[in-house]
Amino acid sequence: MSAFAAVVGALFADPNVGRDAVYIADGGAPVLVRIVAGRADAISDFGDARLWSETTRIDLRVAEVGNRRPGDRIEIEGEAFVIQGEPVRDLERLIWTVELRPV
């Protein structure tokens, strides 16, 4: 295990940073996973206008969710979300960053 993988594991395991969630692949069974959640606002340019939107992004470990796709569901503390757009992996290929929308 690389040093970076060990740090990622510690980050997700930390109760102050990581949280439990349920991942449900389209047509699959629910799986308990650990996530690192972020709810950053996004500002997008559209012509001369700037649009503000509230977003929900989370990080998932590739080891727990190897094959994720848009349309899969994630439940966090009783709230249900759907993955939208294409998830992005980090440089080390250990973490997926996904954008969610409420169901």
C-alpha positions in Angstrom: 0.0 0.0 0.0 1.4 3.4 -1.0 1.7 6.2 1.6 -1.0 8.1 -0.3 -3.4 5.2 -0.1 -2.8 4.9 3.6 -3.6 8.6 4.1 -6.7 8.3 2.0 -7.8 5.3 4.2 -7.2 7.3 7.4 -9.1 10.3 6.0 -12.2 8.3 5.1 -12.0 6.4 8.4 -11.8 9.6 10.5 -15.2 10.2 12.1 -14.7 14.0 11.8 -14.3 13.8 8.1 -15.7 10.6 6.7 -19.4 9.5 7.0 -21.3 6.4 6.3 -23.6 6.3 3.2 -25.4 3.7 1.2 -24.5 3.2 -2.4 -27.1 1.6 -4.7 -26.0 0.8 -8.3 -28.8 0.9 -10.8 -30.4 -2.5 -10.5 -27.9 -3.6 -7.7 -28.0 -4.2 -4.0 -27.3 -1.5 -1.4 -23.6 -1.3 -0.2 -22.4 0.5 2.9 -19.6 2.9 1.9 -17.6 5.7 3.5 -17.7 9.2 1.9 -16.2 12.6 2.3 -18.9 15.1 1.6 -18.7 18.7 0.4 -21.5 21.0 -0.6 -19.7 23.8 -2.5 -21.6 26.4 -4.5 -20.8 26.5 -8.2 -20.6 29.7 -10.3 -21.0 29.1 -14.1 -20.6 31.7 -16.9 -23.4 31.7 -19.5 -22.7 34.4 -22.0 -22.5 37.7 -20.0 -24.4 36.2 -17.1 -22.9 34.4 -14.1 -25.2 31.7 -12.6 -25.0 30.5 -9.0 -26.1 27.0 -8.1 -26.0 24.9 -5.0 -24.1 21.7 -5.6 -23.4 18.5 -3.6 -20.2 16.8 -4.3 -18.8 13.8 -2.5 -15.6 11.6 -2.7 -15.9 7.8 -2.8 -13.1 5.3 -2.6 -12.5 3.4 -5.8 -11.9 0.3 -3.7 -15.5 0.4 -2.4 -17.2 1.6 -5.6 -15.2 0.5 -8.6 -17.9 0.8 -11.3 -20.1 3.8 -10.7 -22.3 5.6 -13.3 -24.7 8.4 -13.6 -28.1 7.3 -12.3 -26.7 5.3 -9.4 -28.1 6.4 -6.0 -26.5 7.4 -2.8 -28.3 7.8 0.5 -26.7 10.0 3.2 -28.3 10.3 6.6 -31.7 9.6 5.2 -31.4 11.9 2.1 -31.4 10.3 -1.3 -29.3 11.5 -4.2 -28.6 10.5 -7.8 -25.2 10.7 -9.4 -25.3 13.2 -12.3 -22.6 13.7 -14.9 -19.4 11.7 -15.2 -17.5 10.9 -12.0 -13.8 11.9 -12.0 -10.9 10.0 -10.5 -7.9 11.6 -8.7 -4.4 11.3 -10.0 -3.6 8.2 -7.9 -6.8 6.5 -9.0 -8.0 6.0 -5.4 -10.9 8.5 -5.2 -14.0 9.2 -7.3 -15.4 12.7 -7.1 -19.1 12.7 -8.0 -21.7 15.4 -8.3 -25.1 14.6 -6.8 -28.7 15.9 -7.2 -31.5 15.3 -4.8 -34.1 12.6 -5.7 
